[in-house]
Amino acid sequence: MLGWALTFLVVALIAGALGFGGIAGASAGIAQILFVIFLILFVVAMLARAVRGKPPL
């Protein structure tokens, strides 16, 4: 998921540099959403690991 967020961020940066504002904005928005989802899933995974008795990484 983090890889997809970084991919959309790169697309947004390239589109912004080339002057495609609409595509850049949409790609940046998608990248933000994917990054937030990644963070939420990461925290849930760490909490689940701690509940099972294994130490967090």
PyMOL commands that set and color helices and strands:
alter all, ss='L'
color gray80, all
select helices_A, chain A and resi 2-18+21-51
alter helices_A, ss='H'
color red, helices_A
deselect
rebuild
show_as cartoon
